Amino acid sequence: MQRRRVHNAQMTPISRSPRLPALSSTASPWVIGDVQGCLDCLLKLVEQLPADASLWLTGDLINRGPQSLASLRWAMAQGDRLVTVLGNHDLHLLAVANGIRKAHGSDTLDEILAAPDRDELIDWLRRRPLAHHDHGWLMVHAGVLPQWDVAQTLALAGEVETALRGDGWVDFLRQMYGNEPARWDDSLAGADRLRVIINALTRLRFCTPDGRIDFAAKAGLDQAPPGLMPWFDVPQRATRGAPIVFGHWSSLGLMQRPDLLAVDTGCVWGGALTAVRLDDRAVRTQACPAAAAWE
């Protein structure tokens, strides 16, 4: 049972403001790890940030925590003040809402599925990006395959975004799930091509040196299975030196390297929600009560 690491958690008064003040377009964003329906914790954290803060969320905005519907409504209400990429839990909601996947016992999606504004919320969610690049940083939910540079990552993410935003998006969701192919090849086409892209950007943790994705291991860096390594430690990966921020991997805790920033600190598991300002690595944290059972 892997426990999530917590760093410098602080408690602050809760803010119920539904929107943020206008932000400066030149201000460095504050990037926040996986919220997973823990809106009270998020609002407490946001109150610690500058009033004009621009927010980036690393995905998994909803699910497992107690306020998935409220979290989704809050994020949508922020308009262009907030950027969030899609995570695996966000995609899971799209599939469940369309009868493609069954809800898991630990899901907290029922309020969204029964909400009067359900269709509007789901339409907003499916139009979020899978990768975002600005201020010199690439943001994804999980990881980037070693063969991809930043430009290719954004282009491939765009292929999936086009499918999710198009008229045939529900048909696309029916082909989205599966673990094969597990390795990128430039010749891939159709559903196989898009499936690898989604799996890398929303599920990747460990892989082989040649970029074959492992879908089972979720532990920390010191427990890598034989033959596998964290995606960001693959030698000569094409994004080496390009700053990347990601969430998804809560057992890493807050991890900072010159070209890498991991910010999922396990808020839904009783850890913390963490915000980091990208230009100077200033850190703010908010302790969170456990909202979900251990994986």
C-alpha positions in Angstrom: 0.0 0.0 0.0 1.8 3.1 -1.2 1.3 6.2 1.0 1.3 9.6 -0.6 4.0 12.1 0.5 2.9 15.5 1.9 5.1 18.6 1.9 4.7 21.7 4.1 0.9 21.5 4.4 -0.8 24.6 5.8 -4.3 25.4 6.7 -6.0 28.7 5.6 -9.5 30.1 5.9 -11.9 28.9 3.2 -13.0 31.1 0.4 -16.4 30.7 -1.2 -15.9 33.2 -4.1 -17.1 31.5 -7.3 -14.8 33.5 -9.5 -11.3 34.9 -9.5 -10.4 38.5 -10.1 -9.1 39.5 -13.5 -5.6 38.3 -14.1 -2.5 39.8 -15.7 -1.7 38.1 -19.0 2.0 38.4 -18.3 1.9 37.0 -14.8 3.5 33.6 -14.3 0.9 30.9 -13.8 0.4 28.9 -10.6 0.1 25.3 -11.5 -2.0 23.1 -9.2 -2.0 19.3 -8.9 -4.9 16.9 -9.2 -8.0 18.2 -7.5 -10.2 15.1 -7.9 -13.3 16.7 -6.6 -11.8 18.3 -3.4 -13.2 21.8 -4.0 -13.0 23.0 -0.4 -9.3 22.3 -0.4 -8.8 24.0 -3.7 -10.6 27.2 -2.6 -8.5 27.3 0.6 -5.4 26.9 -1.5 -6.4 29.6 -4.1 -7.0 32.0 -1.2 -3.2 31.8 -0.5 -2.3 32.9 -4.0 -2.2 36.5 -5.4 -5.6 37.9 -6.2 -4.7 38.1 -9.9 -3.2 34.6 -10.1 -3.5 32.7 -13.4 -4.3 29.0 -12.6 -3.2 25.9 -14.5 -4.6 22.5 -13.4 -2.9 19.3 -14.3 -6.1 17.3 -14.9 -8.3 14.9 -12.9 -10.4 17.8 -11.9 -13.1 15.4 -10.7 -13.7 12.0 -9.2 -12.9 10.2 -5.9 -13.4 13.4 -3.9 -16.7 14.6 -2.4 -17.4 17.7 -4.6 -17.0 16.6 -8.2 -20.0 18.5 -9.5 -19.1 21.7 -7.6 -15.4 21.4 -8.8 -16.5 21.1 -12.4 -18.9 24.0 -12.2 -16.3 26.2 -10.4 -13.6 25.5 -13.1 -16.0 26.2 -15.9 -17.0 29.5 -14.3 -13.4 30.8 -14.3 -13.4 31.3 -18.1 -9.9 32.1 -19.5 -8.5 32.6 -16.0 -8.0 28.9 -15.8 -6.4 26.3 -18.0 -6.9 22.6 -17.2 -5.7 19.6 -19.3 -7.7 16.4 -19.4 -6.7 13.5 -17.1 -7.8 9.9 -17.0 -10.6 10.5 -14.5 -12.0 13.3 -16.7 -12.0 11.0 -19.7 -13.6 8.3 -17.6 -16.5 10.7 -16.8 -17.1 11.3 -20.6 -17.2 7.5 -21.2 -19.5 6.8 -18.2 -21.9 9.7 -19.2 -22.3 8.1 -22.6 -22.8 4.5 -21.4 -19.4 3.4 -22.8 -17.9 2.5 -19.4 -19.5 1.4 -16.1 -18.9 3.6 -13.1 -16.5 2.2 -10.5 -17.5 1.7 -6.9 -15.2 4.5 -5.8 -16.4 7.0 -8.4 -18.1 10.2 -7.2 -19.7 11.1 -10.5 -23.4 10.6 -9.7 -24.1 14.3 -8.9 -22.7 15.3 -12.3 -24.6 12.7 -14.2 -27.9 13.8 -12.5 -27.3 17.5 -12.7 -29.6 19.8 -14.8 -26.6 21.3 -16.4 -24.9 17.9 -17.1 -24.8 18.3 -20.9 -23.2 21.8 -20.7 -20.6 20.6 -18.2 -19.7 17.5 -20.2 -19.5 19.6 -23.4 -17.1 22.0 -21.7 -15.0 19.2 -20.3 -14.5 17.4 -23.7 -13.2 20.6 -25.2 -10.3 20.9 -22.8 -6.8 20.3 -24.2 -4.6 17.3 -23.5 -1.4 19.3 -23.6 -0.8 23.0 -23.0 2.4 25.1 -23.7 2.9 28.6 -22.5 5.4 30.6 -20.5 8.1 28.2 -21.6 6.4 25.2 -19.9 4.6 22.1 -21.3 1.8 20.9 -19.1 0.3 17.4 -19.4 -1.6 15.2 -17.0 0.7 12.1 -16.8 3.8 12.1 -19.1 5.4 12.3 -22.5 6.8 9.4 -24.5 10.6 9.6 -25.0 10.3 9.8 -28.8 8.3 13.0 -28.7 9.6 16.5 -28.5 7.4 19.4 -27.4 6.2 20.3 -30.9 5.2 16.7 -31.6 3.5 16.3 -28.3 1.3 19.3 -28.9 0.6 18.2 -32.5 -0.4 14.7 -31.3 -2.5 16.0 -28.5 -4.2 18.2 -31.1 -5.2 15.1 -33.0 -7.1 13.7 -30.0 -8.6 17.1 -29.2 -10.0 17.3 -32.7 -11.6 13.9 -32.3 -13.1 14.8 -28.8 -14.4 18.1 -30.1 -15.9 16.8 -33.3 -19.4 15.5 -34.1 -18.3 11.9 -33.8 -16.8 12.2 -30.4 -19.0 9.6 -28.8 -18.0 7.0 -31.4 -14.3 8.0 -30.7 -14.8 7.3 -27.0 -15.9 3.7 -27.8 -12.5 3.1 -29.3 -10.5 5.0 -26.7 -9.9 2.3 -24.1 -7.3 -0.5 -24.2 -3.6 -1.0 -23.5 -2.5 -1.9 -27.0 -0.5 -0.7 -28.8 1.8 0.1 -25.9 4.6 1.7 -27.9 4.6 4.6 -30.2 5.3 4.2 -33.9 5.0 7.1 -36.4 3.2 4.8 -38.8 0.3 4.2 -36.4 -3.1 5.3 -37.7 -6.7 5.5 -36.7 -7.9 4.4 -33.3 -4.6 2.7 -32.5 -2.7 6.0 -33.0 -5.0 8.0 -30.9 -5.1 5.4 -28.1 -1.4 5.5 -27.6 -1.5 9.3 -27.5 -4.2 9.3 -24.8 -2.5 6.6 -22.8 0.8 8.4 -22.8 -0.6 11.8 -21.9 -3.1 10.6 -19.2 -1.8 7.3 -17.9 2.0 7.1 -18.3 4.3 6.5 -15.3 6.9 3.8 -16.0 8.1 2.7 -19.4 10.9 0.7 -20.9 13.9 2.5 -22.3 12.4 2.2 -25.8 9.2 3.8 -24.6 6.9 0.8 -24.1 4.2 1.9 -21.6 3.7 -0.1 -18.4 0.1 0.2 -17.1 0.4 -1.7 -13.8 3.1 0.0 -11.7 2.0 3.0 -9.5 4.7 3.0 -6.8 7.4 5.6 -6.2 10.8 5.9 -7.9 12.5 3.5 -5.5 10.1 0.7 -6.5 10.5 0.6 -10.3 9.8 -2.9 -11.6 12.7 -4.7 -13.4 13.3 -3.3 -16.9 11.2 -0.2 -16.3 12.0 3.4 -15.5 10.1 6.6 -14.9 9.3 8.2 -18.3 11.2 11.3 -17.4 14.4 9.3 -16.7 14.6 7.6 -20.1 18.1 8.6 -21.5 18.0 11.0 -24.4 14.3 11.5 -24.2 13.4 14.2 -26.8 11.9 16.6 -24.3 15.0 16.6 -22.0 15.8 20.2 -21.1 12.2 21.4 -22.0 10.4 22.3 -18.8 7.4 19.9 -18.2 4.8 20.0 -15.4 2.5 17.1 -14.7 0.3 15.5 -12.1 -1.2 11.9 -12.0 1.6 10.3 -10.0 0.8 11.0 -6.3 3.4 8.7 -4.9 6.1 11.0 -6.2 4.9 13.9 -4.0 6.2 17.3 -4.9 9.2 16.7 -7.1 11.3 19.5 -8.6 14.1 19.3 -11.1 15.4 22.0 -13.4 13.3 20.7 -16.4 10.6 18.9 -14.4 7.9 19.6 -11.9 5.5 16.9 -10.4 2.7 18.5 -8.4 0.2 15.7 -7.5 0.6 15.5 -3.7 -2.4 13.2 -3.1 -5.0 15.6 -1.8 -7.8 13.1 -2.2 -5.9 10.5 -0.2 -5.4 12.8 2.9 -2.3 14.4 1.6 -2.2 18.0 0.3 -3.1 20.1 -2.7 -0.1 22.0 -4.0 0.4 25.1 -6.1 3.7 26.1 -7.6 4.5 29.4 -9.4 6.3 28.4 -12.6 8.8 31.3 -12.9 10.3 31.1 -9.4 9.1 27.8 -8.0 7.3 29.4 -5.1 5.2 26.8 -3.3 1.9 26.9 -1.5 0.2 23.9 0.0 -3.1 23.1 1.6 -3.7 20.1 3.8 -6.7 18.0 2.9 -8.7 15.3 4.8 -8.8 11.9 3.2 -11.7 11.7 0.9 -11.2 8.3 -0.8 -10.2 4.8 0.2 -6.6 3.6 -0.6 -6.1 2.3 -4.1 
